[in-house]
Amino acid sequence: MLLYEEVADRIGGMIKNGTYRAGERIPSIRALSRQMRVSVNTVMESYARLENLGMIEARPQSGYYVCSNLTDPARRSAVERVGDIAPNPVILGDVALEVMRNIANPALVPLGGGIPNSDLLPVDRLNRMLASESRRFRLQSISYPPHQGHKRLRTQIARRSLNSGCSLAPDDIVITSGCVEAMNLALQAVCRPGDTVAIGSPVYPTFLKSIQWMGLKVLEIPSSGSGMNLEVLDYAIRHNPVSACITIANFNNPLGSLMPDDRKRELVTLLAKHDIPLIEDDVYGDLAYGPVRPPSTKAFDEKGLVLYCCSFSKTLAPGYRVGWIAPGRFMEKVAQLKTLFNIATASPTQLAVAEFLTNGGYDHHLRTLRRAYARQTALAREAVSRYFPPGTRVSRPEGGYILWVEMSEGFDAFGLYEAALREGIGIAPGSIFTLGDKYKNCLRLNAAFWSERVEEALETLGCLAEKIA
């Protein structure tokens, strides 16, 4: 046995006998090098071997951890009969709307919504900048800004667009009241009542509300760990009139999946072939756990057909409602709609965010936020593996803080949601993420928060799930 194999065998044995449990950190490369009196290179080879065996995983800027024994549902191929793909009108029942209201209840343990953890946001710095910028720009802070938004903010966003693989100019951008308004402007710019929108399934339910309000139809395309099934999308486009497509390619909500770059390019190319606009929600893109932010689908857009939507709601301040859209060839229409509906986005919060991007250390803040969410998501996954019934599958996201949990076939996730409510815990049952009869054994969890209270809530959920199963 070679030396690195011997080291790997010893650490692997300690994992198997329970010395290091799933989710726990193992010694760093340098620490193990000192402990076992071997070279750093030997330990690196040993850890690479254990990674290949699926026993440990590297977490960016954190170290090596024992892998959970959970299976990721998003990594399995989506199974769908293409003959079943057909557009449907959106009719959200009272139950779905009630669930969406309940999971936003601040009195519940917040495992159901998609909100960020305010304890990790630069609240004091931002509010100081809000006050100072309002004094510094006295008239601008109370006046109508340009309909596209303040130039300084658009310039900072344009400069940062290189991180997502784009090269935007300030005049390519319209500032919006959050990403939801950006998405709504995009839909209204490219669709008319009765049109069909293709979207990955499971579907972020806020999109369904917007589509219902506009009188559009939905074509649900099955999704997996590599994003929307492009083969099914191609079939659906050839057999149905599709006016637009919506995607969350980076750290999808609710799957948490990351679409590979080659699939992003393929998606943009496929839609461009049919001259179909692509509306991209990239609100989680800045929350990659790795050192490099993944590119947006906009990075592969050569025809101006991608309407790129984003915001600072997940990274800075959800209540500031500062988002933006880069609508490509649809700029004139989007700008007209923005002016028609609310003239412009509020000035004070635009000024504060612009100052934070310029002088507030946004990149340092993002690094801190990414590390925290990577750690907390791993802790939440481990808690699910410890407390939930055997056979539970949980997504393994590479960014963001959303977990998709799949229970055994026949499990009643809505029953778990109701039981959790009685215990003061909010979760999102899978049935609200589709118009069809799917995901009844699934649920979405928010891993942005971690505390003793959250772990106790997950343990309670596991006990309730055992009873329901």
GICOR-V838190 format. One record per helix or strand. SS is the DSSP state (H for helix, E for strand). FROM is the first residue (numbers start at 1). TO is the last residue. Records with the same first field share a line. If there is no record, write none. Layout:
SS: FROM-TO, FROM-TO
//
This chain:
H: 3-16, 29-36, 40-52, 73-75, 82-84, 94-102, 118-120, 123-136, 138-142, 151-164, 170-172, 178-190, 205-214, 230-239, 261-273, 285-287, 297-300, 318-320, 328-342, 347-359, 362-387, 413-422, 430-433, 452-468
E: 25-25, 56-59, 63-66, 71-71, 88-89, 109-110, 174-176, 196-201, 217-224, 227-228, 244-247, 250-250, 258-258, 277-281, 288-288, 306-311, 323-326, 393-394, 399-399, 402-406, 425-426, 428-429, 442-446
//
